[in-house]
Amino acid sequence: MRITSGKNKGGKLFSPVLASVRPTKNIVKAALFNFMRPYIKDSFFLDLFSGSGAIGIQALCEGSKSVCFVEKNSHCIDVIIKNLQKIKLTDKATIVKSRVETFIRHHDLSFFDFIFMDPPYFYTIAQYCTLIEEILKKIKLEATIFFEYPTIYDLGFLSLANNLQFISHSYGNTSLGSISFKK
């Protein structure tokens, strides 16, 4: 895994040696940051299910003011710390060891501009919807939620909500969705 753009471009990142952790595909990461790039400078970024921390670290390299990493696995947290130390950005990061559902329930999300989540692929459509619903209750109107999900899941019904804008693009067996409040 490498930092694909911004500060530290080309820098190699450590990756957890766990079968349950799969890095975000480069094409998906590129699409995500191509969309965010004009808005990410000085933003506050929340990286849920952080794994190696590659997405949050990319956000820091693109100019995000601060990133909060939420991960429950101790091995993954060790990797995130090593990656942040390697690129010398530990001062702009907060790492929270927690289940994502618990973190969302007990923390204020209203100051985050971008929220990214990449739950394990065994998550069901119902679990995605529950997470998204809980996040939407706690974010500011200008925030955007991005999430990876299996392309076989049909989440098009999210676009039926009157006050939400749902956009999704597929990249092989992975889809990248975004949800924001309609303006």
C-alpha positions as protocol buffer text, in pm:
chain_id: "A"
residue {
  index: 1
  type: MET
  ca { x: 0 y: 0 z: 0 }
}
residue {
  index: 2
  type: ARG
  ca { x: 119 y: 344 z: -90 }
}
residue {
  index: 3
  type: ILE
  ca { x: 17 y: 704 z: -39 }
}
residue {
  index: 4
  type: THR
  ca { x: -117 y: 790 z: -382 }
}
residue {
  index: 5
  type: SER
  ca { x: -114 y: 1171 z: -378 }
}
residue {
  index: 6
  type: GLY
  ca { x: -51 y: 1480 z: -169 }
}
residue {
  index: 7
  type: LYS
  ca { x: 218 y: 1512 z: 95 }
}
residue {
  index: 8
  type: ASN
  ca { x: 433 y: 1196 z: 119 }
}
residue {
  index: 9
  type: LYS
  ca { x: 313 y: 1076 z: -224 }
}
residue {
  index: 10
  type: GLY
  ca { x: 459 y: 734 z: -301 }
}
residue {
  index: 11
  type: GLY
  ca { x: 531 y: 659 z: 63 }
}
residue {
  index: 12
  type: LYS
  ca { x: 483 y: 294 z: 148 }
}
residue {
  index: 13
  type: LEU
  ca { x: 253 y: 202 z: 437 }
}
residue {
  index: 14
  type: PHE
  ca { x: 256 y: -101 z: 663 }
}
residue {
  index: 15
  type: SER
  ca { x: -40 y: -338 z: 637 }
}
residue {
  index: 16
  type: PRO
  ca { x: -194 y: -561 z: 904 }
}
residue {
  index: 17
  type: VAL
  ca { x: -125 y: -930 z: 854 }
}
residue {
  index: 18
  type: LEU
  ca { x: -486 y: -1036 z: 907 }
}
residue {
  index: 19
  type: ALA
  ca { x: -714 y: -1220 z: 666 }
}
residue {
  index: 20
  type: SER
  ca { x: -1008 y: -1006 z: 781 }
}
residue {
  index: 21
  type: VAL
  ca { x: -841 y: -679 z: 674 }
}
residue {
  index: 22
  type: ARG
  ca { x: -852 y: -595 z: 306 }
}
residue {
  index: 23
  type: PRO
  ca { x: -708 y: -270 z: 177 }
}
residue {
  index: 24
  type: THR
  ca { x: -923 y: -33 z: -25 }
}
residue {
  index: 25
  type: LYS
  ca { x: -853 y: -82 z: -394 }
}
residue {
  index: 26
  type: ASN
  ca { x: -644 y: 195 z: -550 }
}
residue {
  index: 27
  type: ILE
  ca { x: -919 y: 276 z: -802 }
}
residue {
  index: 28
  type: VAL
  ca { x: -1170 y: 322 z: -518 }
}
residue {
  index: 29
  type: LYS
  ca { x: -926 y: 533 z: -315 }
}
residue {
  index: 30
  type: ALA
  ca { x: -854 y: 748 z: -622 }
}
residue {
  index: 31
  type: ALA
  ca { x: -1226 y: 803 z: -686 }
}
residue {
  index: 32
  type: LEU
  ca { x: -1284 y: 895 z: -322 }
}
residue {
  index: 33
  type: PHE
  ca { x: -1005 y: 1152 z: -310 }
}
residue {
  index: 34
  type: ASN
  ca { x: -1076 y: 1290 z: -657 }
}
residue {
  index: 35
  type: PHE
  ca { x: -1417 y: 1386 z: -526 }
}
residue {
  index: 36
  type: MET
  ca { x: -1295 y: 1521 z: -190 }
}
residue {
  index: 37
  type: ARG
  ca { x: -977 y: 1695 z: -303 }
}
residue {
  index: 38
  type: PRO
  ca { x: -1132 y: 2042 z: -356 }
}
residue {
  index: 39
  type: TYR
  ca { x: -1290 y: 2030 z: -9 }
}
residue {
  index: 40
  type: ILE
  ca { x: -1051 y: 1835 z: 212 }
}
residue {
  index: 41
  type: LYS
  ca { x: -805 y: 2110 z: 307 }
}
residue {
  index: 42
  type: ASP
  ca { x: -841 y: 2191 z: 677 }
}
residue {
  index: 43
  type: SER
  ca { x: -1130 y: 1944 z: 714 }
}
residue {
  index: 44
  type: PHE
  ca { x: -1197 y: 1708 z: 1002 }
}
residue {
  index: 45
  type: PHE
  ca { x: -1206 y: 1344 z: 889 }
}
residue {
  index: 46
  type: LEU
  ca { x: -1344 y: 1037 z: 1066 }
}
residue {
  index: 47
  type: ASP
  ca { x: -1208 y: 698 z: 952 }
}
residue {
  index: 48
  type: LEU
  ca { x: -1432 y: 416 z: 1082 }
}
residue {
  index: 49
  type: PHE
  ca { x: -1317 y: 52 z: 1066 }
}
residue {
  index: 50
  type: SER
  ca { x: -969 y: 196 z: 1003 }
}
residue {
  index: 51
  type: GLY
  ca { x: -770 y: -123 z: 942 }
}
residue {
  index: 52
  type: SER
  ca { x: -422 y: 1 z: 842 }
}
residue {
  index: 53
  type: GLY
  ca { x: -534 y: 364 z: 857 }
}
residue {
  index: 54
  type: ALA
  ca { x: -452 y: 411 z: 488 }
}
residue {
  index: 55
  type: ILE
  ca { x: -765 y: 614 z: 407 }
}
residue {
  index: 56
  type: GLY
  ca { x: -728 y: 847 z: 704 }
}
residue {
  index: 57
  type: ILE
  ca { x: -356 y: 884 z: 637 }
}
residue {
  index: 58
  type: GLN
  ca { x: -432 y: 970 z: 275 }
}
residue {
  index: 59
  type: ALA
  ca { x: -676 y: 1235 z: 405 }
}
residue {
  index: 60
  type: LEU
  ca { x: -397 y: 1384 z: 618 }
}
residue {
  index: 61
  type: CYS
  ca { x: -161 y: 1384 z: 319 }
}
residue {
  index: 62
  type: GLU
  ca { x: -428 y: 1562 z: 113 }
}
residue {
  index: 63
  type: GLY
  ca { x: -451 y: 1843 z: 371 }
}
residue {
  index: 64
  type: SER
  ca { x: -707 y: 1733 z: 628 }
}
residue {
  index: 65
  type: LYS
  ca { x: -652 y: 1920 z: 954 }
}
residue {
  index: 66
  type: SER
  ca { x: -712 y: 1614 z: 1169 }
}
residue {
  index: 67
  type: VAL
  ca { x: -823 y: 1252 z: 1146 }
}
residue {
  index: 68
  type: CYS
  ca { x: -989 y: 1036 z: 1407 }
}
residue {
  index: 69
  type: PHE
  ca { x: -926 y: 664 z: 1349 }
}
residue {
  index: 70
  type: VAL
  ca { x: -1173 y: 418 z: 1504 }
}
residue {
  index: 71
  type: GLU
  ca { x: -1061 y: 57 z: 1515 }
}
residue {
  index: 72
  type: LYS
  ca { x: -1126 y: -227 z: 1761 }
}
residue {
  index: 73
  type: ASN
  ca { x: -837 y: -457 z: 1668 }
}
residue {
  index: 74
  type: SER
  ca { x: -516 y: -401 z: 1870 }
}
residue {
  index: 75
  type: HIS
  ca { x: -292 y: -530 z: 1589 }
}
residue {
  index: 76
  type: CYS
  ca { x: -448 y: -283 z: 1344 }
}
residue {
  index: 77
  type: ILE
  ca { x: -404 y: 1 z: 1592 }
}
residue {
  index: 78
  type: ASP
  ca { x: -34 y: -86 z: 1622 }
}
residue {
  index: 79
  type: VAL
  ca { x: -8 y: -67 z: 1241 }
}
residue {
  index: 80
  type: ILE
  ca { x: -188 y: 269 z: 1231 }
}
residue {
  index: 81
  type: ILE
  ca { x: 55 y: 406 z: 1491 }
}
residue {
  index: 82
  type: LYS
  ca { x: 356 y: 277 z: 1292 }
}
residue {
  index: 83
  type: ASN
  ca { x: 218 y: 432 z: 972 }
}
residue {
  index: 84
  type: LEU
  ca { x: 154 y: 768 z: 1137 }
}
residue {
  index: 85
  type: GLN
  ca { x: 502 y: 768 z: 1290 }
}
residue {
  index: 86
  type: LYS
  ca { x: 658 y: 679 z: 956 }
}
residue {
  index: 87
  type: ILE
  ca { x: 502 y: 979 z: 782 }
}
residue {
  index: 88
  type: LYS
  ca { x: 542 y: 1204 z: 1089 }
}
residue {
  index: 89
  type: LEU
  ca { x: 175 y: 1297 z: 1126 }
}
residue {
  index: 90
  type: THR
  ca { x: 94 y: 1158 z: 1472 }
}
residue {
  index: 91
  type: ASP
  ca { x: 17 y: 1509 z: 1598 }
}
residue {
  index: 92
  type: LYS
  ca { x: -281 y: 1535 z: 1361 }
}
residue {
  index: 93
  type: ALA
  ca { x: -433 y: 1201 z: 1456 }
}
residue {
  index: 94
  type: THR
  ca { x: -651 y: 1059 z: 1728 }
}
residue {
  index: 95
  type: ILE
  ca { x: -688 y: 682 z: 1758 }
}
residue {
  index: 96
  type: VAL
  ca { x: -985 y: 536 z: 1941 }
}
residue {
  index: 97
  type: LYS
  ca { x: -993 y: 167 z: 2026 }
}
residue {
  index: 98
  type: SER
  ca { x: -1363 y: 84 z: 2005 }
}
residue {
  index: 99
  type: ARG
  ca { x: -1630 y: -99 z: 1817 }
}
residue {
  index: 100
  type: VAL
  ca { x: -1763 y: 149 z: 1561 }
}
residue {
  index: 101
  type: GLU
  ca { x: -2122 y: 107 z: 1677 }
}
residue {
  index: 102
  type: THR
  ca { x: -2021 y: 195 z: 2034 }
}
residue {
  index: 103
  type: PHE
  ca { x: -1816 y: 494 z: 1920 }
}
residue {
  index: 104
  type: ILE
  ca { x: -2105 y: 634 z: 1714 }
}
residue {
  index: 105
  type: ARG
  ca { x: -2347 y: 590 z: 2003 }
}
residue {
  index: 106
  type: HIS
  ca { x: -2126 y: 772 z: 2255 }
}
residue {
  index: 107
  type: HIS
  ca { x: -1948 y: 1046 z: 2060 }
}
residue {
  index: 108
  type: ASP
  ca { x: -2037 y: 1379 z: 1905 }
}
residue {
  index: 109
  type: LEU
  ca { x: -1991 y: 1359 z: 1527 }
}
residue {
  index: 110
  type: SER
  ca { x: -2105 y: 1712 z: 1450 }
}
residue {
  index: 111
  type: PHE
  ca { x: -1761 y: 1859 z: 1383 }
}
residue {
  index: 112
  type: PHE
  ca { x: -1655 y: 1604 z: 1119 }
}
residue {
  index: 113
  type: ASP
  ca { x: -1670 y: 1716 z: 757 }
}
residue {
  index: 114
  type: PHE
  ca { x: -1607 y: 1371 z: 608 }
}
residue {
  index: 115
  type: ILE
  ca { x: -1683 y: 1029 z: 745 }
}
residue {
  index: 116
  type: PHE
  ca { x: -1545 y: 719 z: 575 }
}
residue {
  index: 117
  type: MET
  ca { x: -1643 y: 367 z: 668 }
}
residue {
  index: 118
  type: ASP
  ca { x: -1534 y: 36 z: 528 }
}
residue {
  index: 119
  type: PRO
  ca { x: -1707 y: -231 z: 737 }
}
residue {
  index: 120
  type: PRO
  ca { x: -1610 y: -596 z: 702 }
}
residue {
  index: 121
  type: TYR
  ca { x: -1771 y: -760 z: 399 }
}
residue {
  index: 122
  type: PHE
  ca { x: -1984 y: -986 z: 619 }
}
residue {
  index: 123
  type: TYR
  ca { x: -2189 y: -681 z: 726 }
}
residue {
  index: 124
  type: THR
  ca { x: -2546 y: -710 z: 610 }
}
residue {
  index: 125
  type: ILE
  ca { x: -2755 y: -445 z: 436 }
}
residue {
  index: 126
  type: ALA
  ca { x: -2943 y: -401 z: 764 }
}
residue {
  index: 127
  type: GLN
  ca { x: -2617 y: -335 z: 951 }
}
residue {
  index: 128
  type: TYR
  ca { x: -2511 y: -77 z: 690 }
}
residue {
  index: 129
  type: CYS
  ca { x: -2847 y: 96 z: 718 }
}
residue {
  index: 130
  type: THR
  ca { x: -2835 y: 99 z: 1098 }
}
residue {
  index: 131
  type: LEU
  ca { x: -2485 y: 252 z: 1097 }
}
residue {
  index: 132
  type: ILE
  ca { x: -2577 y: 513 z: 838 }
}
residue {
  index: 133
  type: GLU
  ca { x: -2898 y: 601 z: 1022 }
}
residue {
  index: 134
  type: GLU
  ca { x: -2711 y: 648 z: 1352 }
}
residue {
  index: 135
  type: ILE
  ca { x: -2443 y: 860 z: 1185 }
}
residue {
  index: 136
  type: LEU
  ca { x: -2700 y: 1079 z: 1009 }
}
residue {
  index: 137
  type: LYS
  ca { x: -2859 y: 1164 z: 1346 }
}
residue {
  index: 138
  type: LYS
  ca { x: -2530 y: 1308 z: 1472 }
}
residue {
  index: 139
  type: ILE
  ca { x: -2362 y: 1492 z: 1183 }
}
residue {
  index: 140
  type: LYS
  ca { x: -2381 y: 1848 z: 1062 }
}
residue {
  index: 141
  type: LEU
  ca { x: -2579 y: 1925 z: 747 }
}
residue {
  index: 142
  type: GLU
  ca { x: -2265 y: 1993 z: 542 }
}
residue {
  index: 143
  type: ALA
  ca { x: -2097 y: 1659 z: 618 }
}
residue {
  index: 144
  type: THR
  ca { x: -2061 y: 1375 z: 370 }
}
residue {
  index: 145
  type: ILE
  ca { x: -2051 y: 1005 z: 452 }
}
residue {
  index: 146
  type: PHE
  ca { x: -1855 y: 776 z: 222 }
}
residue {
  index: 147
  type: PHE
  ca { x: -1870 y: 400 z: 250 }
}
residue {
  index: 148
  type: GLU
  ca { x: -1746 y: 92 z: 73 }
}
residue {
  index: 149
  type: TYR
  ca { x: -1985 y: -196 z: 27 }
}
residue {
  index: 150
  type: PRO
  ca { x: -2018 y: -512 z: -183 }
}
residue {
  index: 151
  type: THR
  ca { x: -2157 y: -437 z: -529 }
}
residue {
  index: 152
  type: ILE
  ca { x: -2407 y: -721 z: -488 }
}
residue {
  index: 153
  type: TYR
  ca { x: -2588 y: -511 z: -224 }
}
residue {
  index: 154
  type: ASP
  ca { x: -2858 y: -293 z: -375 }
}
residue {
  index: 155
  type: LEU
  ca { x: -2859 y: 22 z: -165 }
}
residue {
  index: 156
  type: GLY
  ca { x: -3041 y: 233 z: -424 }
}
residue {
  index: 157
  type: PHE
  ca { x: -3335 y: 269 z: -187 }
}
residue {
  index: 158
  type: LEU
  ca { x: -3121 y: 519 z: 8 }
}
residue {
  index: 159
  type: SER
  ca { x: -3187 y: 771 z: -271 }
}
residue {
  index: 160
  type: LEU
  ca { x: -3560 y: 760 z: -190 }
}
residue {
  index: 161
  type: ALA
  ca { x: -3519 y: 961 z: 130 }
}
residue {
  index: 162
  type: ASN
  ca { x: -3648 y: 1312 z: 67 }
}
residue {
  index: 163
  type: ASN
  ca { x: -3366 y: 1493 z: 242 }
}
residue {
  index: 164
  type: LEU
  ca { x: -3071 y: 1275 z: 131 }
}
residue {
  index: 165
  type: GLN
  ca { x: -2857 y: 1257 z: -178 }
}
residue {
  index: 166
  type: PHE
  ca { x: -2715 y: 908 z: -241 }
}
residue {
  index: 167
  type: ILE
  ca { x: -2455 y: 847 z: -511 }
}
residue {
  index: 168
  type: SER
  ca { x: -2286 y: 516 z: -583 }
}
residue {
  index: 169
  type: HIS
  ca { x: -2022 y: 395 z: -828 }
}
residue {
  index: 170
  type: SER
  ca { x: -1906 y: 37 z: -876 }
}
residue {
  index: 171
  type: TYR
  ca { x: -1548 y: -79 z: -917 }
}
residue {
  index: 172
  type: GLY
  ca { x: -1562 y: -453 z: -978 }
}
residue {
  index: 173
  type: ASN
  ca { x: -1704 y: -622 z: -669 }
}
residue {
  index: 174
  type: THR
  ca { x: -1672 y: -304 z: -458 }
}
residue {
  index: 175
  type: SER
  ca { x: -1901 y: -4 z: -462 }
}
residue {
  index: 176
  type: LEU
  ca { x: -1828 y: 339 z: -317 }
}
residue {
  index: 177
  type: GLY
  ca { x: -2134 y: 520 z: -191 }
}
residue {
  index: 178
  type: SER
  ca { x: -2177 y: 870 z: -60 }
}
residue {
  index: 179
  type: ILE
  ca { x: -2460 y: 1022 z: 137 }
}
residue {
  index: 180
  type: SER
  ca { x: -2514 y: 1387 z: 212 }
}
residue {
  index: 181
  type: PHE
  ca { x: -2808 y: 1604 z: 301 }
}
residue {
  index: 182
  type: LYS
  ca { x: -2972 y: 1774 z: 4 }
}
residue {
  index: 183
  type: LYS
  ca { x: -2908 y: 2143 z: -7 }
}
